[in-house]
């Protein structure tokens, strides 16, 4: 059985704007699967998984594929949704292969892989702003938003995104994420054909018309 619910897979560097781009889709009923958020929840709960992940996250490294894939599988079992938006997953080729299998098991075949491309200088100024905004709001900034860990996360991203991009090949569409949130959202909607409120799956534009914009 096929399921035409749209699936968006967002690939992008830390602070590229994946969370910001996700927000209107989530508001529209998409289920968010942000592995970073799920891990931060575990860290907050001080669960065994959270305790194991915390040191890795603090170092800007990658949590093991088994843990991540297990978390995503469980999440997809428990929560039905009109659409799915993956943020920060997959980060490795084994994760991408596992995601393809999870989607195929559920007959989800309306899949859009978007990569948000943002220049390093913009990423650095965005993460500084995120850090300073959190302090100004009296919140604790993310433990991994400090300059040292951020540099490691960025280096990790450059490495894994090249491999994951190669895995997706021409299934991947790159969009320019250097501009403001509205322009990025418009670009994402243009390449996926997803409008708000969502059009019927049949009404969606062919997402392959514009490989790079
Ligand atoms: P994020 O919020 O997506 O930037 O993720 C924060 C941190 O969580 C990353 O730097 C990794 O340590 C870990 N993490 C999140 N998603 C994954 C993933 N798909 N695979 C491995 N580690 C992940």
Boltz pocket constraint, residues with backbone or C-beta under 6 A from the ligand:
constraints:
  - pocket:
      binder: B
      contacts: [[A, 14], [A, 35], [A, 36], [A, 37], [A, 39], [A, 53], [A, 56], [A, 57], [A, 58], [A, 60], [A, 61], [A, 62], [A, 63], [A, 64], [A, 68], [A, 87], [A, 88], [A, 89], [A, 90], [A, 91], [A, 92], [A, 95], [A, 144], [A, 153]]
      max_distance: 6.0
